[in-house]
Amino acid sequence: MSKKLIELKHIFLSYDNKKSYILQDISFSLWEWEILSIIWKNGTWKSSLLKSIAGIQKINRGKIIRNTKKIAYVPQKLQLEKDFPLSVKEFFYIFNAKINTEKLWNFLEVFSVEKLMNQNIHTLSGGEFQKVLIINALLSSPDVLLLDEPTSWIDVVGEELFYKTISDIKKVYPKMSIILVSHNLNLVYKNSSRVICLHENNFCCHGTPAEIQNNPDIKNIFWDYLRPYEHQPHAHHHHV
């Protein structure tokens, strides 16, 4: 039986001293094995939500229960000093003092980026840098991996390959859970155990991909993003 790794209870988050909330009354859980996708339309809250789950950002009200300390957060972007010379290899060793070389090269092969190790990190494409950030997070062997729009710098073909890579990683670490934020409903439906839909600052709906697809609210709000799909779940259990 899978266990609950993270639980959000009535989360409120404000940036203007509680005059208004970018997130209000958000509650959901993440279970072992799961790939939980969060979709939005024109929302600015997504990074704040993931940072709150990771413990990087404080919430104003509510409670976040973490049943694991091994949570890795991968931002959509990471600002590095452009004038500072830094190779990809050096980047990995800076963030991982006791690096497992065999594990690192396995991930490099899975993501097909072995050739980048000696390259200056500032010369990477957006998609290449995103892969480096994900590998860097995976080196800590997290129980929970938080991905903020991991395919935003990747083309359509790259998106398909990214989700295949996630599937491959899940085969190696089947109990690892993933929360990812995306607005590509086609790929979200095909690759998620559950989907949470947030609109503006609150819940729209949540459930399995099949349940979400048939929800009239989704069709009204996310119509532009809807396409047919075939569901290929990676998780062993579904929870709502």
N, C-alpha and C positions, 0 to 999 in steps of 0.2 A: 504494500500500500504506500502511495506517495505521501509526502508530508508537506505542510504549508511552510514555505520559506520566508515569505514576506506578506504582511497584512496591513493595508491602509484602512483606517477607520475615521471617516468624516473629516477629511483633510481640507483645510482652508489655507490659502496663501495669498498674501497681499504685498504690494510694493509701495503703497501710499498710506501706511499707518492705519490700515483696516478701513479706509474710506470706501474702497472697492476691492474686489477679489478677482485675481486672475484664475484661481481655482477655488471652487466651493463645493463642500459636501461630497468629496470624492472618496469612495470606498471600493476596494477590490483586493483580491488575494492572488498571490503567485504560488504555484505548486511545483514541487520537484518534477522534473522531466519536461515541463511545459515550454512552448514558444508562445508567448503572449504578445500580440501586436496591438499597438495603440494607434488609431488613425484620427486625423483631425482635418479641419478645413479652415485655413486662414487663422490658425491659433498661434499665439506667441508663448504659450504656457509650457510647451512640450519639454524644453530643456530644463525648466524649473522643476517639473514633475520628476524627471529622472534624477536630477541633483538632490531632490528631497529624499527620494528612495535610497540613494547612495549615502545620505547623511552629510552631503556637502552643503546643502542649503537648509535653513531652519524653516519650519512651518509655523503659521500663526495659531492654528487651532487643529485639534484632532490628534491622532496617534499613529505612529508607524512602528509595527512590531517586526523585528528582524530576527529570524531564527537561524541566522548564519552571519558570520563576520566576513565571509569571503565573497565580497561584492565588488565587481569591477565595472567602472563606468567609462564608456568610450564617447567623448564629445563629438559633435558634428564637425567642429573645427578646433584647432589648437594653435595658438599664436606662439611662434618661436622667433627669437631674435635673428633677423635675416643676415646680419653681418657676422654671426658666430658660426664658424665652420664646424659641421657636425655630420658624420656619416651615419647611415642607417644602423650599422653595427654598434657604433658608439651610443646612439640613442637607446638601443635595447639594453646595453650594459649600464647606462646611467640610471635607468628606471628599475633595473633588476640586478641587485648586488650579487645574489647567488644564482646566477643564470644556469639553467640546464641546457647545455649546448645541443644535446641530441633532440630534446623537445623543441628547441628553437628551430633547428633545421627541418624537423618534421613539419612544423607550421609553415615555414618558408616554402616547402615543397607543396603543401596543400593549397596555399594561396598563390603558388607559381611566381614568387618574387625573390628567388635565390640570387638572381643577378643584381639585385639592388643593394646587397649588403655593404659594399664599399662606396656606394654612390652618396653624394651630398644630399642630405634630407630635404634641402630647400629646392632641389631640382626635380623632385618627384611630382607626378601629376596628382590631382585631387584624389583620384581613385586609388593610386598606389599608396599615398600617404594614409588613406583610410584603412587600407589593409595592414599597414605597419602598426597603426594604433590598435587595431583589433588583436593582432598577434601579441603586441606588448601586454594587452589585458589578459589574454589567454595564458601567458607564461606564469601567472600567479595561480593557475588552476582554480578559478573562482567557482563557487556554487551558483552564483547569479551573474549574468552578463547583461549590462544595460547598454543598448546601442541607440544613439540619437541620430536618426535619419542616416543609417549607414550606407545607403545607396544614392545619396543626393549628388555625389560627384561622379557617378557611374552611368554609362549609357544603358540602353535597354538590354543589350546582350550581356553587358557586365552585371546587370541586376539579376538576371537568370543564373549566371555563374556564381554570384554572391550567395544566393539562396541554396545552391547546390553545395557550396562550401560549408554553409551553416549546417546542412544536413550531414555532411561528412564529419564535421566536428562533433555533432550530436552522437554519431556512431562511436566515436572515441570516448566522449564524456556523456553518456546517456542520461545521467542524473542532473547534469547542469541545466539550469533554466535560463531562458533568455526573455528579456523584455525589449522590444524594439519599437521605435516610433517611425511611422511611414505614412505616406499618402497614396502609395501605389496599391489600390485595392485588389487588383488582379493577383499580384504576387503575395499579398497579405493573405488572401483567401486560400491560396494554394499551399501555403507553407506554415500556417499557424494552427495551434491547438485551440486557442480562443482569441477573440477580437474584442477590444474595448473601443467604442466610438465616443469621442468627446467633441462637442460642438460649442464654440465660444468658451465658456468657463465651466461647463457642467457636463454631466453624462447625457448622451443621446441614447445609447443602448449598449448591451454587451452580451456575448454568447459564443457559440461555436460558429465557424464560418458559414455553415448551412443556415443557422438561425439568423445570423446577421444579414445574409443575402436576401432573405424573405421578409425582412423588417421594412415596412413602408416608410419609416422615418429616414432610413438610410437612403432609400431611393430618392426621397425628396431633397435631402441635404447634400448627398454625395453623388448625384446623378452623373455628373461629368466624368467621374472616375470609374464608373461601373463597367465591367466587361465580364463575359462568361469565364468560368474557371472550373478546374477539376481539383478537388481537395486531396492533398497528399500529406496527411498528418505525420509529424515526427514524434509526437508525444504518445505515451502509453495510456494516459488518463485524461479525462475531460472534467472540468469542474466549472461551475457557474457561481 
